Amino acid sequence: MKKNRRGEIGVQMMFSINLLLMIVIGGGIVFGASLFFGRGPDFRQAEADILNYKVRECVLEKGIDFEGGKFHEVCGFNKKVLEENNGIKICIGSDNMEECIEDGKPAFVLGGLGDFESCGFTGKKAESFAKCSFESLEKEGKVYGVLIFDNQNIRKGVG
């Protein structure tokens, strides 16, 4: 009996093409699922920088109300959001972050959990802590350090 060699080669080629196609489709499914259900973008640093800018602008334009506790109203911030997700610390006479983090410096603190120590953390483990932004400004001959931390994770769930 004579074998049809052309048919055997065609079957082997179709098997390898089907196998390659299944690998590509499977890889696409895994890649798509990891993008959809993955960690997601982290905007905490950008949010901290934007909030820092807004606080500095408010301090320069409207001043600081330490006694009245109306800073969030004067600047137009939502107090509930600040207390749950952010922290604002305005240090008087401090122009670097390390001095501002110390508790001994005179400061105005609004919102947050008082977790400004995490702003000094570095390295890979610092990824899970709040993101911080520090800028100094000068108004009427006084130096103020504005330290902001943001721990708000904007992607809580899908859908």
OpenMM code with the backbone's topology and positions (N, CA, C; nanometers):
from openmm import Vec3, app, unit

residues = "MET LYS LYS ASN ARG ARG GLY GLU ILE GLY VAL GLN MET MET PHE SER ILE ASN LEU LEU LEU MET ILE VAL ILE GLY GLY GLY ILE VAL PHE GLY ALA SER LEU PHE PHE GLY ARG GLY PRO ASP PHE ARG GLN ALA GLU ALA ASP ILE LEU ASN TYR LYS VAL ARG GLU CYS VAL LEU GLU LYS GLY ILE ASP PHE GLU GLY GLY LYS PHE HIS GLU VAL CYS GLY PHE ASN LYS LYS VAL LEU GLU GLU ASN ASN GLY ILE LYS ILE CYS ILE GLY SER ASP ASN MET GLU GLU CYS ILE GLU ASP GLY LYS PRO ALA PHE VAL LEU GLY GLY LEU GLY ASP PHE GLU SER CYS GLY PHE THR GLY LYS LYS ALA GLU SER PHE ALA LYS CYS SER PHE GLU SER LEU GLU LYS GLU GLY LYS VAL TYR GLY VAL LEU ILE PHE ASP ASN GLN ASN ILE ARG LYS GLY VAL GLY".split()
positions = [
    Vec3(0.0836, -0.1158, 0.0000),
    Vec3(0.0000, 0.0000, 0.0000),
    Vec3(0.0888, 0.1229, 0.0000),
    Vec3(0.0516, 0.2195, -0.0820),
    Vec3(0.1287, 0.3394, -0.1007),
    Vec3(0.0740, 0.4498, -0.0096),
    Vec3(0.1661, 0.5211, 0.0624),
    Vec3(0.1256, 0.6291, 0.1530),
    Vec3(0.1231, 0.7618, 0.0769),
    Vec3(0.0302, 0.8451, 0.1146),
    Vec3(0.0220, 0.9778, 0.0575),
    Vec3(0.1050, 1.0714, 0.1438),
    Vec3(0.2259, 1.0981, 0.1004),
    Vec3(0.3174, 1.1791, 0.1813),
    Vec3(0.2761, 1.3265, 0.1827),
    Vec3(0.2128, 1.3731, 0.0801),
    Vec3(0.1707, 1.5129, 0.0783),
    Vec3(0.0653, 1.5387, 0.1862),
    Vec3(-0.0224, 1.4518, 0.2085),
    Vec3(-0.1257, 1.4666, 0.3101),
    Vec3(-0.0690, 1.4686, 0.4497),
    Vec3(0.0322, 1.3885, 0.4772),
    Vec3(0.0929, 1.3856, 0.6098),
    Vec3(0.1631, 1.5164, 0.6415),
    Vec3(0.2297, 1.5741, 0.5468),
    Vec3(0.2993, 1.7002, 0.5693),
    Vec3(0.1973, 1.8110, 0.5954),
    Vec3(0.0907, 1.8103, 0.5226),
    Vec3(-0.0129, 1.9129, 0.5422),
    Vec3(-0.0751, 1.9051, 0.6802),
    Vec3(-0.0990, 1.7835, 0.7302),
    Vec3(-0.1587, 1.7660, 0.8632),
    Vec3(-0.0618, 1.8155, 0.9696),
    Vec3(0.0664, 1.7877, 0.9553),
    Vec3(0.1658, 1.8328, 1.0531),
    Vec3(0.1775, 1.9855, 1.0526),
    Vec3(0.1715, 2.0461, 0.9366),
    Vec3(0.1794, 2.1922, 0.9289),
    Vec3(0.0561, 2.2554, 0.9933),
    Vec3(-0.0617, 2.2010, 0.9703),
    Vec3(-0.1837, 2.2558, 1.0289),
    Vec3(-0.1822, 2.2436, 1.1806),
    Vec3(-0.1275, 2.1354, 1.2332),
    Vec3(-0.1185, 2.1182, 1.3788),
    Vec3(-0.0291, 2.2259, 1.4398),
    Vec3(0.0856, 2.2529, 1.3788),
    Vec3(0.1770, 2.3530, 1.4341),
    Vec3(0.1171, 2.4934, 1.4236),
    Vec3(0.0439, 2.5226, 1.3180),
    Vec3(-0.0215, 2.6541, 1.3046),
    Vec3(-0.1324, 2.6676, 1.4091),
    Vec3(-0.2094, 2.5618, 1.4293),
    Vec3(-0.3138, 2.5657, 1.5317),
    Vec3(-0.2552, 2.5827, 1.6718),
    Vec3(-0.1462, 2.5140, 1.6986),
    Vec3(-0.0806, 2.5269, 1.8289),
    Vec3(-0.0295, 2.6699, 1.8501),
    Vec3(0.0323, 2.7285, 1.7490),
    Vec3(0.0811, 2.8661, 1.7580),
    Vec3(-0.0354, 2.9629, 1.7789),
    Vec3(-0.1421, 2.9428, 1.7087),
    Vec3(-0.2604, 3.0280, 1.7224),
    Vec3(-0.3202, 3.0170, 1.8628),
    Vec3(-0.3263, 2.8988, 1.9194),
    Vec3(-0.3781, 2.8804, 2.0548),
    Vec3(-0.2887, 2.9480, 2.1589),
    Vec3(-0.1582, 2.9440, 2.1390),
    Vec3(-0.0654, 3.0117, 2.2311),
    Vec3(-0.0834, 3.1626, 2.2246),
    Vec3(-0.0977, 3.2172, 2.1051),
    Vec3(-0.1174, 3.3615, 2.0893),
    Vec3(-0.2487, 3.4052, 2.1528),
    Vec3(-0.3554, 3.3321, 2.1310),
    Vec3(-0.4857, 3.3669, 2.1890),
    Vec3(-0.4812, 3.3540, 2.3411),
    Vec3(-0.4234, 3.2486, 2.3917),
    Vec3(-0.4114, 3.2310, 2.5373),
    Vec3(-0.3282, 3.3418, 2.6012),
    Vec3(-0.2183, 3.3782, 2.5362),
    Vec3(-0.1356, 3.4883, 2.5872),
    Vec3(-0.2112, 3.6198, 2.5877),
    Vec3(-0.2907, 3.6425, 2.4836),
    Vec3(-0.3720, 3.7644, 2.4777),
    Vec3(-0.4750, 3.7699, 2.5892),
    Vec3(-0.5362, 3.6580, 2.6200),
    Vec3(-0.6346, 3.6526, 2.7287),
    Vec3(-0.5678, 3.6803, 2.8631),
    Vec3(-0.4536, 3.6194, 2.8872),
    Vec3(-0.3814, 3.6418, 3.0129),
    Vec3(-0.3371, 3.7871, 3.0242),
    Vec3(-0.2846, 3.8439, 2.9169),
    Vec3(-0.2392, 3.9836, 2.9170),
    Vec3(-0.3556, 4.0797, 2.9403),
    Vec3(-0.4673, 4.0567, 2.8729),
    Vec3(-0.5849, 4.1423, 2.8896),
    Vec3(-0.6425, 4.1351, 3.0304),
    Vec3(-0.6484, 4.0152, 3.0877),
    Vec3(-0.7005, 4.0004, 3.2240),
    Vec3(-0.6087, 4.0682, 3.3249),
    Vec3(-0.4777, 4.0591, 3.3053),
    Vec3(-0.3859, 4.1251, 3.3991),
    Vec3(-0.3948, 4.2769, 3.3882),
    Vec3(-0.4209, 4.3296, 3.2691),
    Vec3(-0.4400, 4.4738, 3.2550),
    Vec3(-0.5686, 4.5194, 3.3231),
    Vec3(-0.6747, 4.4423, 3.3068),
    Vec3(-0.8036, 4.4816, 3.3615),
    Vec3(-0.8087, 4.4672, 3.5128),
    Vec3(-0.7597, 4.3561, 3.5651),
    Vec3(-0.7675, 4.3297, 3.7078),
    Vec3(-0.6377, 4.3616, 3.7814),
    Vec3(-0.5415, 4.4182, 3.7144),
    Vec3(-0.4119, 4.4465, 3.7749),
    Vec3(-0.4175, 4.5597, 3.8747),
    Vec3(-0.3032, 4.6068, 3.9137),
    Vec3(-0.2901, 4.7087, 4.0169),
    Vec3(-0.3497, 4.8425, 3.9744),
    Vec3(-0.3382, 4.8775, 3.8507),
    Vec3(-0.3949, 5.0027, 3.8024),
    Vec3(-0.2984, 5.1183, 3.8207),
    Vec3(-0.3342, 5.2319, 3.7670),
    Vec3(-0.2454, 5.3481, 3.7754),
    Vec3(-0.2437, 5.4059, 3.9164),
    Vec3(-0.1334, 5.4659, 3.9516),
    Vec3(-0.1167, 5.5257, 4.0840),
    Vec3(-0.0994, 5.6761, 4.0663),
    Vec3(-0.2014, 5.7508, 4.1037),
    Vec3(-0.1995, 5.8955, 4.0873),
    Vec3(-0.1753, 5.9689, 4.2195),
    Vec3(-0.1342, 5.8983, 4.3240),
    Vec3(-0.1191, 5.9616, 4.4545),
    Vec3(-0.0158, 6.0736, 4.4535),
    Vec3(0.0970, 6.0541, 4.3840),
    Vec3(0.1998, 6.1586, 4.3805),
    Vec3(0.1499, 6.2823, 4.3063),
    Vec3(0.0820, 6.2615, 4.1954),
    Vec3(0.0282, 6.3746, 4.1198),
    Vec3(-0.0772, 6.4489, 4.2015),
    Vec3(-0.1629, 6.3749, 4.2724),
    Vec3(-0.2637, 6.4378, 4.3559),
    Vec3(-0.1999, 6.5175, 4.4692),
    Vec3(-0.0951, 6.4636, 4.5292),
    Vec3(-0.0255, 6.5355, 4.6367),
    Vec3(0.0377, 6.6634, 4.5833),
    Vec3(0.0962, 6.6584, 4.4642),
    Vec3(0.1571, 6.7779, 4.4049),
    Vec3(0.0519, 6.8843, 4.3732),
    Vec3(-0.0630, 6.8426, 4.3216),
    Vec3(-0.1696, 6.9378, 4.2888),
    Vec3(-0.2264, 7.0007, 4.4150),
    Vec3(-0.2497, 6.9193, 4.5185),
    Vec3(-0.3010, 6.9727, 4.6444),
    Vec3(-0.1994, 7.0679, 4.7079),
    Vec3(-0.0714, 7.0349, 4.6974),
    Vec3(0.0334, 7.1228, 4.7500),
    Vec3(0.0295, 7.2570, 4.6793),
    Vec3(0.0144, 7.2553, 4.5486),
    Vec3(0.0061, 7.3799, 4.4715),
    Vec3(-0.1142, 7.4639, 4.5165),
    Vec3(-0.2301, 7.3990, 4.5329),
    Vec3(-0.3505, 7.4715, 4.5728),
    Vec3(-0.3377, 7.5292, 4.7131),
    Vec3(-0.2753, 7.4558, 4.8046),
    Vec3(-0.2557, 7.5061, 4.9404),
    Vec3(-0.1602, 7.6259, 4.9392),
    Vec3(-0.0507, 7.6164, 4.8640),
    Vec3(0.0435, 7.7291, 4.8571),
    Vec3(-0.0228, 7.8534, 4.7981),
    Vec3(-0.1028, 7.8355, 4.6935),
    Vec3(-0.1727, 7.9489, 4.6340),
    Vec3(-0.2701, 8.0121, 4.7338),
    Vec3(-0.3395, 7.9297, 4.8106),
    Vec3(-0.4333, 7.9808, 4.9097),
    Vec3(-0.3597, 8.0557, 5.0206),
    Vec3(-0.2474, 8.0016, 5.0650),
    Vec3(-0.1697, 8.0682, 5.1695),
    Vec3(-0.1188, 8.2027, 5.1201),
    Vec3(-0.0715, 8.2076, 4.9971),
    Vec3(-0.0210, 8.3336, 4.9428),
    Vec3(-0.1322, 8.4362, 4.9228),
    Vec3(-0.2497, 8.3916, 4.8801),
    Vec3(-0.3586, 8.4850, 4.8511),
    Vec3(-0.4406, 8.5222, 4.9748),
    Vec3(-0.4732, 8.4231, 5.0587),
    Vec3(-0.5701, 8.4461, 5.1658),
    Vec3(-0.5116, 8.4366, 5.3056),
    Vec3(-0.3898, 8.3884, 5.3200),
    Vec3(-0.3301, 8.3760, 5.4525),
    Vec3(-0.3654, 8.2443, 5.5188),
    Vec3(-0.3248, 8.2322, 5.6451),
    Vec3(-0.3461, 8.1090, 5.7204),
    Vec3(-0.4274, 8.1417, 5.8444),
    Vec3(-0.5338, 8.0682, 5.8667),
    Vec3(-0.6171, 8.0864, 5.9851),
    Vec3(-0.5903, 7.9699, 6.0799),
    Vec3(-0.4899, 7.9880, 6.1693),
    Vec3(-0.4557, 7.8808, 6.2624),
    Vec3(-0.5603, 7.8669, 6.3729),
    Vec3(-0.6091, 7.9778, 6.4212),
    Vec3(-0.6942, 7.9762, 6.5390),
    Vec3(-0.8376, 7.9347, 6.5084),
    Vec3(-0.8933, 7.9838, 6.4008),
    Vec3(-1.0352, 7.9620, 6.3733),
    Vec3(-1.0696, 7.8240, 6.3227),
    Vec3(-0.9744, 7.7514, 6.2694),
    Vec3(-1.0021, 7.6198, 6.2146),
    Vec3(-1.0847, 7.6241, 6.0871),
    Vec3(-1.0803, 7.7333, 6.0177),
    Vec3(-1.1605, 7.7513, 5.8966),
    Vec3(-1.0747, 7.7460, 5.7703),
    Vec3(-0.9564, 7.6904, 5.7785),
    Vec3(-0.8650, 7.6879, 5.6636),
    Vec3(-0.9284, 7.6179, 5.5443),
    Vec3(-0.9928, 7.5051, 5.5689),
    Vec3(-1.0546, 7.4310, 5.4580),
    Vec3(-1.1682, 7.5097, 5.3946),
    Vec3(-1.2426, 7.5866, 5.4731),
    Vec3(-1.3513, 7.6671, 5.4169),
    Vec3(-1.2978, 7.7854, 5.3374),
    Vec3(-1.1931, 7.8504, 5.3903),
    Vec3(-1.1352, 7.9659, 5.3220),
    Vec3(-1.0756, 7.9244, 5.1881),
    Vec3(-1.0104, 7.8084, 5.1857),
    Vec3(-0.9444, 7.7623, 5.0634),
    Vec3(-1.0359, 7.6811, 4.9729),
    Vec3(-1.1531, 7.6440, 5.0217),
    Vec3(-1.2473, 7.5694, 4.9386),
    Vec3(-1.2196, 7.4207, 4.9325),
    Vec3(-1.1659, 7.3642, 5.0396),
    Vec3(-1.1381, 7.2207, 5.0441),
    Vec3(-1.2504, 7.1489, 5.1174),
    Vec3(-1.2734, 7.0246, 5.0801),
    Vec3(-1.3716, 6.9408, 5.1483),
    Vec3(-1.3033, 6.8794, 5.2704),
    Vec3(-1.3485, 6.9167, 5.3897),
    Vec3(-1.2840, 6.8723, 5.5131),
    Vec3(-1.2907, 6.7208, 5.5290),
    Vec3(-1.4032, 6.6607, 5.4918),
    Vec3(-1.4199, 6.5151, 5.5066),
    Vec3(-1.3186, 6.4393, 5.4207),
    Vec3(-1.3003, 6.4832, 5.2968),
    Vec3(-1.2044, 6.4178, 5.2073),
    Vec3(-1.0626, 6.4338, 5.2604),
    Vec3(-1.0296, 6.5535, 5.3085),
    Vec3(-0.8956, 6.5759, 5.3621),
    Vec3(-0.8686, 6.4900, 5.4841),
    Vec3(-0.9662, 6.4760, 5.5709),
    Vec3(-0.9462, 6.3975, 5.6919),
    Vec3(-0.9337, 6.2489, 5.6634),
    Vec3(-1.0004, 6.2007, 5.5594),
    Vec3(-0.9971, 6.0577, 5.5298),
    Vec3(-0.8763, 6.0159, 5.4459),
    Vec3(-0.8329, 6.1018, 5.3528),
    Vec3(-0.7354, 6.0573, 5.2537),
    Vec3(-0.6075, 6.1396, 5.2474),
    Vec3(-0.6108, 6.2613, 5.2975),
    Vec3(-0.4968, 6.3503, 5.2807),
    Vec3(-0.4553, 6.4087, 5.4140),
    Vec3(-0.3401, 6.4685, 5.4126),
    Vec3(-0.2931, 6.5419, 5.5280),
    Vec3(-0.2186, 6.6654, 5.4833),
    Vec3(-0.2438, 6.7752, 5.5518),
    Vec3(-0.1762, 6.9015, 5.5216),
    Vec3(-0.1041, 6.9456, 5.6474),
    Vec3(0.0228, 6.9740, 5.6335),
    Vec3(0.1012, 7.0249, 5.7452),
    Vec3(0.1782, 7.1460, 5.6950),
    Vec3(0.1506, 7.2610, 5.7551),
    Vec3(0.2200, 7.3835, 5.7184),
    Vec3(0.3129, 7.4180, 5.8335),
    Vec3(0.4418, 7.4070, 5.8088),
    Vec3(0.5429, 7.4290, 5.9117),
    Vec3(0.5924, 7.5733, 5.9054),
    Vec3(0.5981, 7.6365, 6.0196),
    Vec3(0.6426, 7.7750, 6.0266),
    Vec3(0.7938, 7.7758, 6.0463),
    Vec3(0.8643, 7.8483, 5.9618),
    Vec3(1.0092, 7.8616, 5.9734),
    Vec3(1.0865, 7.7390, 5.9282),
    Vec3(1.0285, 7.6589, 5.8423),
    Vec3(1.0946, 7.5377, 5.7951),
    Vec3(1.0967, 7.5374, 5.6434),
    Vec3(1.2151, 7.5145, 5.5869),
    Vec3(1.2228, 7.5123, 5.4409),
    Vec3(1.2736, 7.3791, 5.3871),
    Vec3(1.2761, 7.2732, 5.4718),
    Vec3(1.3058, 7.1405, 5.4190),
    Vec3(1.2142, 7.0364, 5.4835),
    Vec3(1.1967, 6.9265, 5.4142),
    Vec3(1.0986, 6.8268, 5.4536),
    Vec3(1.1353, 6.7582, 5.5853),
    Vec3(1.2617, 6.7304, 5.6088),
    Vec3(1.3011, 6.6596, 5.7306),
    Vec3(1.2649, 6.7393, 5.8553),
    Vec3(1.2863, 6.8723, 5.8506),
    Vec3(1.2499, 6.9555, 5.9652),
    Vec3(1.0987, 6.9607, 5.9838),
    Vec3(1.0273, 6.9636, 5.8745),
    Vec3(0.8816, 6.9742, 5.8807),
    Vec3(0.8185, 6.8454, 5.9347),
    Vec3(0.8804, 6.7309, 5.9082),
    Vec3(0.8260, 6.6034, 5.9561),
    Vec3(0.8368, 6.5939, 6.1076),
    Vec3(0.9405, 6.6531, 6.1658),
    Vec3(0.9600, 6.6472, 6.3113),
    Vec3(0.8412, 6.7085, 6.3831),
    Vec3(0.8054, 6.6490, 6.4956),
    Vec3(0.6900, 6.6969, 6.5713),
    Vec3(0.7180, 6.8254, 6.6479),
    Vec3(0.8428, 6.8576, 6.6745),
    Vec3(0.8765, 6.9728, 6.7563),
    Vec3(0.8587, 7.1069, 6.6872),
    Vec3(0.8434, 7.1078, 6.5570),
    Vec3(0.8298, 7.2326, 6.4830),
    Vec3(0.6883, 7.2872, 6.4979),
    Vec3(0.6756, 7.4211, 6.5140),
    Vec3(0.5404, 7.4777, 6.5164),
    Vec3(0.4752, 7.4622, 6.3798),
    Vec3(0.3539, 7.4093, 6.3793),
    Vec3(0.2898, 7.3779, 6.2525),
    Vec3(0.1389, 7.3840, 6.2654),
    Vec3(0.0763, 7.3947, 6.1510),
    Vec3(-0.0684, 7.3854, 6.1376),
    Vec3(-0.0959, 7.2545, 6.0657),
    Vec3(-0.1759, 7.1684, 6.1269),
    Vec3(-0.2046, 7.0368, 6.0687),
    Vec3(-0.3542, 7.0274, 6.0432),
    Vec3(-0.3875, 6.9817, 5.9232),
    Vec3(-0.5281, 6.9641, 5.8868),
    Vec3(-0.5446, 6.8298, 5.8193),
    Vec3(-0.6406, 6.7532, 5.8672),
    Vec3(-0.6755, 6.6275, 5.8039),
    Vec3(-0.5710, 6.5202, 5.8250),
    Vec3(-0.5980, 6.4079, 5.7663),
    Vec3(-0.5039, 6.2968, 5.7706),
    Vec3(-0.4975, 6.2314, 5.9066),
    Vec3(-0.4137, 6.1334, 5.9133),
    Vec3(-0.3963, 6.0580, 6.0362),
    Vec3(-0.2705, 6.0993, 6.1112),
    Vec3(-0.2095, 6.2084, 6.0702),
    Vec3(-0.0855, 6.2511, 6.1324),
    Vec3(0.0309, 6.1622, 6.0944),
    Vec3(0.0212, 6.0953, 5.9820),
    Vec3(0.1203, 5.9974, 5.9396),
    Vec3(0.2253, 6.0620, 5.8495),
    Vec3(0.2801, 6.1737, 5.8918),
    Vec3(0.3778, 6.2433, 5.8100),
    Vec3(0.5156, 6.1777, 5.8158),
    Vec3(0.5370, 6.0868, 5.9116),
    Vec3(0.6655, 6.0168, 5.9198),
    Vec3(0.6901, 5.9303, 5.7980),
    Vec3(0.5831, 5.8794, 5.7373),
    Vec3(0.5984, 5.7940, 5.6191),
    Vec3(0.6521, 5.8715, 5.4994),
    Vec3(0.6500, 6.0051, 5.5049),
    Vec3(0.7027, 6.0845, 5.3941),
    Vec3(0.8534, 6.0698, 5.3807),
    Vec3(0.9199, 6.0333, 5.4876),
    Vec3(1.0643, 6.0172, 5.4824),
    Vec3(1.1101, 5.8793, 5.4383),
    Vec3(1.0175, 5.7851, 5.4207),
    Vec3(1.0532, 5.6489, 5.3817),
    Vec3(1.0977, 5.6450, 5.2366),
    Vec3(1.1966, 5.5621, 5.2089),
    Vec3(1.2431, 5.5422, 5.0721),
    Vec3(1.2570, 5.3925, 5.0471),
    Vec3(1.2749, 5.3568, 4.9223),
    Vec3(1.2962, 5.2174, 4.8862),
    Vec3(1.1696, 5.1519, 4.8361),
    Vec3(1.1784, 5.0216, 4.8155),
    Vec3(1.0678, 4.9472, 4.7552),
    Vec3(0.9484, 4.9374, 4.8498),
    Vec3(0.9722, 4.9271, 4.9803),
    Vec3(0.8618, 4.9151, 5.0745),
    Vec3(0.7834, 5.0445, 5.0873),
    Vec3(0.8397, 5.1567, 5.0457),
    Vec3(0.7717, 5.2857, 5.0546),
    Vec3(0.6574, 5.2963, 4.9546),
    Vec3(0.6474, 5.2026, 4.8599),
    Vec3(0.5405, 5.2062, 4.7598),
    Vec3(0.4022, 5.1938, 4.8229),
    Vec3(0.3909, 5.1208, 4.9342),
    Vec3(0.2597, 5.1005, 4.9947),
    Vec3(0.2192, 5.2144, 5.0876),
    Vec3(0.3115, 5.3057, 5.1166),
    Vec3(0.2793, 5.4187, 5.2040),
    Vec3(0.2295, 5.5370, 5.1215),
    Vec3(0.1815, 5.6383, 5.1914),
    Vec3(0.1300, 5.7580, 5.1258),
    Vec3(0.2403, 5.8275, 5.0469),
    Vec3(0.1992, 5.8969, 4.9421),
    Vec3(0.2923, 5.9767, 4.8616),
    Vec3(0.2899, 6.1194, 4.9150),
    Vec3(0.4065, 6.1820, 4.9198),
    Vec3(0.4186, 6.3139, 4.9808),
    Vec3(0.4726, 6.4166, 4.8824),
    Vec3(0.4376, 6.5409, 4.9101),
    Vec3(0.4858, 6.6530, 4.8312),
    Vec3(0.5231, 6.7650, 4.9275),
    Vec3(0.6431, 6.8223, 4.9095),
    Vec3(0.6882, 6.9305, 4.9975),
    Vec3(0.7380, 7.0467, 4.9131),
    Vec3(0.6921, 7.1646, 4.9464),
    Vec3(0.7399, 7.2885, 4.8843),
    Vec3(0.7452, 7.3939, 4.9931),
    Vec3(0.8387, 7.4843, 4.9799),
    Vec3(0.8457, 7.5953, 5.0752),
    Vec3(0.8058, 7.7240, 5.0043),
    Vec3(0.7561, 7.8184, 5.0830),
    Vec3(0.7184, 7.9477, 5.0279),
    Vec3(0.7523, 8.0558, 5.1298),
    Vec3(0.7579, 8.1773, 5.0819),
    Vec3(0.7877, 8.2898, 5.1688),
    Vec3(0.6774, 8.3929, 5.1542),
    Vec3(0.6264, 8.4371, 5.2701),
    Vec3(0.5209, 8.5382, 5.2709),
    Vec3(0.5454, 8.6338, 5.3856),
    Vec3(0.5545, 8.7602, 5.3532),
    Vec3(0.5748, 8.8665, 5.4511),
    Vec3(0.6969, 8.8402, 5.5384),
    Vec3(0.8024, 8.7932, 5.4786),
    Vec3(0.9274, 8.7696, 5.5496),
    Vec3(0.9339, 8.6408, 5.6284),
    Vec3(0.8259, 8.5634, 5.6312),
    Vec3(0.8248, 8.4353, 5.7020),
    Vec3(0.8346, 8.3218, 5.6011),
    Vec3(0.9022, 8.2157, 5.6425),
    Vec3(0.9164, 8.0974, 5.5582),
    Vec3(0.8187, 7.9918, 5.6083),
    Vec3(0.7468, 7.9335, 5.5153),
    Vec3(0.6528, 7.8262, 5.5459),
    Vec3(0.6898, 7.7041, 5.4625),
    Vec3(0.6837, 7.5884, 5.5240),
    Vec3(0.7000, 7.4629, 5.4517),
    Vec3(0.5650, 7.3943, 5.4420),
    Vec3(0.5237, 7.3616, 5.3220),
    Vec3(0.3943, 7.2974, 5.3013),
    Vec3(0.4188, 7.1508, 5.2680),
    Vec3(0.3761, 7.0635, 5.3580),
    Vec3(0.3937, 6.9196, 5.3420),
    Vec3(0.2560, 6.8559, 5.3260),
    Vec3(0.2394, 6.7835, 5.2173),
    Vec3(0.1115, 6.7184, 5.1861),
    Vec3(0.1364, 6.5691, 5.1714),
    Vec3(0.0477, 6.4874, 5.2283),
    Vec3(0.0530, 6.3459, 5.1933),
    Vec3(-0.0823, 6.3029, 5.1408),
    Vec3(-0.0781, 6.2121, 5.0449),
    Vec3(-0.1979, 6.1623, 4.9799),
    Vec3(-0.1966, 6.0108, 4.9867),
    Vec3(-0.3000, 5.9549, 5.0466),
    Vec3(-0.3107, 5.8093, 5.0579),
    Vec3(-0.4382, 5.7594, 4.9928),
    Vec3(-0.4933, 5.8397, 4.9014),
    Vec3(-0.6195, 5.8034, 4.8391),
    Vec3(-0.5945, 5.7135, 4.7191),
    Vec3(-0.6511, 5.5952, 4.7237),
    Vec3(-0.6436, 5.5026, 4.6111),
    Vec3(-0.7711, 5.5207, 4.5301),
    Vec3(-0.7598, 5.5807, 4.4124),
    Vec3(-0.8789, 5.6163, 4.3357),
    Vec3(-0.9473, 5.4957, 4.2739),
    Vec3(-0.8769, 5.3856, 4.2583),
    Vec3(-0.9372, 5.2677, 4.1951),
    Vec3(-0.9739, 5.1678, 4.3040),
    Vec3(-1.0923, 5.1839, 4.3605),
    Vec3(-1.1378, 5.0968, 4.4682),
    Vec3(-1.1988, 4.9683, 4.4129),
    Vec3(-1.2663, 4.9765, 4.3011),
    Vec3(-1.3308, 4.8586, 4.2440),
    Vec3(-1.3565, 4.8796, 4.0973),
    Vec3(-1.3955, 4.7761, 4.0329),
    Vec3(-1.4203, 4.7829, 3.8895),
    Vec3(-1.5707, 4.7920, 3.8678),
    Vec3(-1.6100, 4.8823, 3.7812),
    Vec3(-1.7515, 4.8922, 3.7442),
    Vec3(-1.8226, 4.9943, 3.8138),
] * unit.nanometer
topology = app.Topology()
chain = topology.addChain("A")
for resn in residues:
    res = topology.addResidue(resn, chain)
    for name in ("N", "CA", "C"):
        topology.addAtom(name, app.Element.getBySymbol(name[0]), res)
